[in-house]
Amino acid sequence: MNLTARSAAATAAGLAATMLATPAFAAAEPTPPPTAAQITVDAVTSGGGGCASPNRTVTAVNNDGTIAIRYPAIDILAGAIYNQPDGGHIFKNLARANCAVTLQLTPPVGYTYAVIRADGTGYATVPAGSTATASATYKFAGETASSTAKATFDGPVYDTFTYSDQPAEPNWAKCDESRGLNVNLAGVVNHRDGDKSETSWLELGGLDDTLFSLKLGIKPCS
């Protein structure tokens, strides 16, 4: 075999080996399913005396699948309330406040979401003879089914607190339907039987300006 023939044979052999070693096409990487972190917060509206400051706005952000409702702490005071403009104090047997928040959330196309855990924090200064309650109720707009996280205090209590709810059967949003998620945060302080010179105080939120948190779950529409 002459030199030209040998070279042609070698080239053909190398090409054949390359074709055998290289697959006809590369397999596409599977696309990972969406996570709750991809649920977007499209709008936030609020109302109620607890979050009515004209200089502050209720906001919400999705932190890796947990919606944090943000607003400076809500303070609810009963009993002797000092530092009045005239230098004296007033007395209130009962005090209450609420902040109603509606979140417009949008999951990825073809998926739905639900609240799988709800958490709140605060601080309670509840002297002997006084009581207080912190609660957060959440549900989809237009529905009657709701869930509630709640904490109650019988004085004396002077401490931080947490309250939470983890529904056994989460209420999933309807697919392909935009519906607001309503959250009502409320606090009540009763000082009727407390010392008239003392103050009962309930603070909702306060940690990093987070009033309440909602951990979301996500699943494909069926």
N, C-alpha and C positions, 0 to 999 in steps of 0.2 A: 504494500500500500504506500502510495507516495505521500509526501508531506501535506499536500492540500487535502487529500482524502482523509488523512489522520486528523487533521484540524477540524474538518467538518463533522467527523464522527464524534470527536470529543465535545464539540459545541452542542450537538444534538443530545448527547448523553447528559450533559450538564443541565440543559433545558428540561429534559424529562424528569430529572431528579428534583429540580426546583418546583415543577408542577405538582409532583407527588407530595412534596413537603409542605406546600402552601394550600390551605383549605380554599374551596371555591369562594367562600364569603365568611366574614367574621360575624359571630353571633352577637346580636344587639344586647346591651346591658339592660336587664329588666328595670322598669321605672318604679321606684319605691312608692308605696301608697302615701297619700296625704296624711299629715299629722294635725293635731289640734292647734299647733302653733301657726297653721296656715289659715285659720279662721280669722276673718278681718272684722274690726270694729268700725262700722260705717257711720254710726251716729250715736250720740249720747244726749238725752234730755233729762232734766231733773226738776223737782219741785218739792215744796215742804219747808217748814220753818227751820229745820235743822241745817239746810244747805241753801239758805236764801240770801247769803251775803252778796251785795252787788259787786264786790271786789274779788270774788273767788268763783271759780267755775268747776263743776264736777267733770272729771275726765275719766277715761278708761283706756287701758293698754293691754295687749295680749303678750304676756311674758311666758313664752315657751308653752302655750296651752292653758295658762291660767290668766283669767281676766281680773286685773286689779282695778277696782273702782277707787279713784283718788280724789281726796278733798281733805282739807285740814280737819282735825278732830272736832266732833260735835260734843259740846259740853252741856249737860243738863243738871241744873242746880235746884235744890229745894231746901227748906229750913231757913236758917238765918243767912241772908245774902248781904254781905257787907260791901263797902266801897261804893256807896251810892253818891250821886252828885252833891248831896247836902252833907256828906260825911257820915251819915248814919247807916242804917240797914233796914231791909224789909224782910218780911217772913212769908214764905210760901209753903202750904201744906203739901202740895202736889205739883210736879213739873213733868212735862213730857215734850218730846220733839221727834220729828221723823224726817227722813230724806227719801223721796221716791225717785228711783232712777230707771229709765228705760234704755236698754242697749239694743241697737240694731246690729245683729251679727250675721255674717255671710260665710258659710262653709264653702269649700271647693265644690265645683260642679259634680253632681252625682253622689254627694255625701250629705249626711245629716249630723247634728250634734246634740249633746245633752249636758246638763250640769251633773257631774259625778261626785263633786264634793264642794262644800261651801264653808268658808272660814272667816271669822272676825276676831278682832282683839280690842282691848280697851283697858280702862282703869276704873276701879270702884272705890269710892270713899263713902262708906255707908255706916254711920254710927249705930249704936245699940238702939233698938226701937224703930229703926227705919228699914225700908225695903227698896229694892230696885230691880228692874228687868231690862235686859238688852235682847233685841230680836232682829232677825232678818228673814223676810218671807220672799220667795222668788217663784215666778211662774211665767208661762208664755201668755202674751196678751190675748184676751178673748177666751181663755180656758179657765175652768174652775179648779182644776187640780193644782195644788201648790205644795211647797216644802218650806220648812222653817228651821232655822238655827236659833237657839235660845239659851240664855243664861239668866238665872235668878239669884238674888242676894238677900239674905236676912242678916242685918247688922248684929254685931260689928264686923265689917269687912273693910280692909285697907290693903288692896293688892291689885296687880294686873290680872287680867283674865282673858281667856279665849272661849269662843263658842263656835260650834261647827255642826254640819249636817252632811250625812253621806247616805243618800237615798238607796234603799235596797233595789228598787226598780226605777232607774232614771227615766224621766219623761223626755222622749226624743222629739225634736222639732220635726214638723211635717216637711217632707222633701219638696223641693221646688216651690216653696212658699216662704215669703219674707214676713216674719212675724217678730215683734219686739219681745225681748226678755225683760220682764218687770221685776225690779228688786226694791223692796221697801224696808229700809232700816229704821228702827224705832227704839226709843228708850223712855222709860217711865221711872220716876223717883218719888217715893211716898215717905214724907217726913212727919205725918200726923202724930205719931206716937214717939217721935224723937225729942231730944233735949232742944228747947227753943233757942238756945244760944249756939247750937252747932249747925253745921252745913252738911247736907248730903249731896254728893257729886258723882255723876256717872259720865265717863268719857268714852265715846265710841270712836274707834280708830286711833290715830296718833302715831303709829309706827310708819315712818317714811310717807306720811300723808295718805296712807292706804286705809280707806274705810272698811272695805270688805273684798274678799277674793272668791272667785268662782273657777274651779278647775273643770275643764271641759273634756268630754269624750267625743270621739268621732267614729263613724262607721259608714259603709256604703249604703245607699238607698236600696231598699228591697222591692 
